[in-house]
């Protein structure tokens, strides 16, 4: 039972709860009209202290397609945060108006602080370079839909693995399923954080390797998870400029990939996936974005106790 709970980390859900949520999302995808009025009279608050396109709009679309309404802000400057209001006071106030809140924040742990003062469910929509659990649920739904399973997969993560919160969250989730192998592709400066390497991969005996050259491993992958180098996470612009085009996926590189490999990307992309790849049947990142709305519909229903 998820009613009234917070979702801050993908591991806040058990494997069974995750699978049930994905099953519900799949049914909503097939029969959206069946769920179109279940949240009438309910209000979702979106508290976005950082810019967002897919996450914020998919949450808003999700609530509206369930028959509910949406309030909130899309940038901190349009709220009392600009006057110095604390997260605790903001969420206490929002709890008076809404039934569920979604928060994105540049500081790691901010949604957790909000959850400590909230009387309504709080969903982490991304906190710094830490976690992004609803993107992970979206990724899992896409993988399960296209591969039929979340086990026995070789998954390559490419690009910014240091600051990529979607990467950190998905690795945590995939580590709970059987016989998955992780290949980490990045320049030295953007390697996976030590805590993911030690506390997730090594602790759970997950087979993994770290490489810098995508072409030497792309042929062995079932899934290639591309990420952008995130300018907003860098303190030094020179470092960003030097690293931003480290990996560009194009037709030439895709010639070495399996015909059954799928390409995922949490979006937005900058230069890391050439537009020519969009026509490749293995490109699944826009389907991935579409699934995000159905996953979030399922999550809203579960946290509100409607389903």
N, C-alpha and C positions, 0 to 999 in steps of 0.2 A: 504494500500500500504506500503510494507516494504522496498522498494528500497532505498538504501543509509543509512538506519538506523543502529544503533548499537544494540547489544543484550548483556546487562550486567547483567540483573536480569530477572528471568522468568516473572515478572509482567510488563516488558517493552512491552510485547505482551498482547493485550486484549484477553478475552476468545474467541471471534470470530476469531481473528487472530491465536490463538493457535489451535483452532479446524480446521481452514482452512489448517494450516501447517501440522497437523496430517493427514488430508484427503489426501493432496498431497503426503506425505510420504507413505501412504498406497497404493496409485496408483503407485508410483515409485517401491514399493516392488513387485507389481503384474505385472508391465509392464516396466521393467528397460530399455529395448531397445528403448522405445519411448523417453527417456530423454538422451540418450547416447552421443549426440553431441551438447547439448544446451549451454555448456560452452566452446566451442572451442575458442581459442584465449584469454581466461581468466586465471588469475594466482591467486592462493591462497597462502598467506604467513602464515606459522605456526611458532609462536614465543613462544617457550616452555622453560621457565626459571626453570621448574620443570620436573622431569621424567614423562612419560606417555606412555602407550601402546595403550589402546583402543581409547582414545579421539584423540590423535594425528594421529594414523594410520587410524582411521575411517574417520576423516576429509580429510586426504590425499587420501584415497580410494574413498571417496565421490566425490571429485573434479575430480579425474582421470576418474571415471566412468561416469562423466558428460562431458568428453572430454577436460577438462582443465588441467593445469599444476600446480606444487607445488614447492615453494621455502621455505627456512626458516632454523631454527636451533632447535635441540632437547635438547640442554642444554646451559645455559648462557655462559659457559666457551668457547664455540666455536664461540662466537660472540664478537662484540666490547664492550658488557656489561662488559666483563672481564677487559677492559681498563678504565672503569668508565663512559661509555656513559649512558646518561639519557634515561628514557623511552620516553620522549618527542622527543628527537633527533632520537632515534631508529625508532619510528613510522613515523616520518616525512620522514625519508629516505625510509622506506619500502613502504610508500604511493607513492613514485616515481616509484616503480617497480611492485607492485601488485594491484589487484582490490579489494581484501578483505583480512583481517587479522584475525587470531585466536590467542589469547594470554592466556597462563597459567603462573601464577606468584605466588610465596609464600606469597607476601604481599597483604593484603586485600585492594581493591580499585585500584590496579595497572591498570587493564584494563580500568577503568573509566578515569584515568589520560591519558592513551593512546588515548581514544576516544576524549578527549578535543583537541588533537593536530593532529588528523588524518583526512585526506581528503577521506579516504575509510572506509567502514563499519568495525567495530571492534567487534569480538565475544569473550565474556569471556568464556574461557575453564577451569575455576577454579581459584579463587583468595583466597589463604590461606584457612581459614576455613569458608569463607563467602558464596560464591554462585557458582553454577555450572549449568547454565540454559540449556545447551544442553543435559546434563545428565537428567535433569528434563523432557525435551521434549521426550527423549528416554523412560524414565519411564512411562510417560503418554501414549505414543503409545503402550507400552507393556500391561499396565493395560487395556486400551480401547480395544485392540485386544482380550485379554483373558477374560475380564469381561463384555465387551459390553457397558460399561458406565464409567464415571469418577465421578459419584454421588452415594450416598447411600451405601458407602463402610466403612468397619471397617479396618483401616490400622495400623499395628503395626510396629514401628521402633525400632530396637534392636541393642544395642552395643554402639558405640561412637557417642552419640547425641550432645556432646559439640563441637567437632571439625569437625563433619561430614557435609561438605558443601552440599553434595548431599541430605542429610536429610533436611537441612534448606530450600533449594530451592524447594524440592518436597512438603514440608508442606505448603509453601507459595502458591504453585499452587493449591493443593487440597483444601485449605481453600476457594477458589473461586467457588467451585462446591457445589451443594446442599447436605446437610444431610450426610456429611462424619464425621466419628468418628475417632479420633487419639489416639492410645495407645503407650505411650513412655516407653520403657523397657531399663533400664540402671542402672549401679551402681551410687551411689550418686555423685561420682566425675565426672561422664561423662553425667550428666543430660543436657537437652536442655538449651541453653542460655536464659537468662531472656528476651532479646528483642524478641525472637521468641514466648516465652510463652505469653508475654504481648501484643506486637504489632501485632502479627499474630493470635494466637489462641484465646486469651481472647477478643481482639478488634473485631474479626469477629464472636464471640459467637460460636466458634467451640467446640463441646464436646470433652474433652480429659481427660485421666488419666495418672498418672505416677506410674510405678511399678518397682520392681527389679527382680521379678521372672517371667521368660518367660512361665513356665509351667502353671501358674494360669490363663493366658489370651490367650494362643495359640489357644485354642478351639473356641474362639469367632471371630477369624480373617478371613477376606477375603483375605488379603495380608499381608505377613510378609516380611519386608524390612530389611535384615541383613546388618550390616556394620562391617568393621574391626576396631580394635583399632589401631589408626595411630601413629606409633612410631615416625614419623617425626614431629609430633605436640607437643611432650612432651619435656619439659626442663629437667626433672628428669627421668633417665632410670629406677630407682627403681620403680617409679610409673607405668611406662609402663609395666614392668615385672609383677607387682602385678595385673594389670588389663587386660592384653592382652588376657587371656583365660576366661574372665568373662562369656561368652556365647558361647557354641558350640552346633550347631544344628545337632542332630543325629537321627537315626531311632527311638530310644526310645521316644524322645520328639515329633517326628512327628506322633506317634500313637495317640496323643491327639488332633491333628489338624484336621480340616474339610477336607473331600475328595476334596473339591473344592477350598481350599486355594491355592494361588500361592506364591512361594518364589522368591523374587527379591534380587539382590545384585549388586551394581555398579561395583564391582571388582576393584582391585585384592582382592582375599580372602587370608587369612593366615590359621588360625585354626578354624574360626568361623562357617564354614559349612563343615561337614565331607564329604569326597569324596563319601561315600556310598549314600548320598542324590542325587548325580548327576543322578542316575537311576530312581529316583522318578518322576512320571509324573507331579508333582506339581512344580518341579524345573524349573524355567523359566529364569535363569540369563544368560545363553548363547544365548537364543533367544533374550533377552534384549540387549545383546552386538551387535547382528546382526542388530536389528532394529535401533541401534544408527547410522549406516552408512546411512540408508534411511532417517532418520530424518535430518541428516546433509546435505544430498543431497537437500532435500526440502528447508532447511534454506538458503543454498547457492543460490539456484535459486531465492528465494524471495528477499534476500538482494541485489542481483545483478540486480533485476528487470527483470529477464529473464521470470519469470512466474507471 
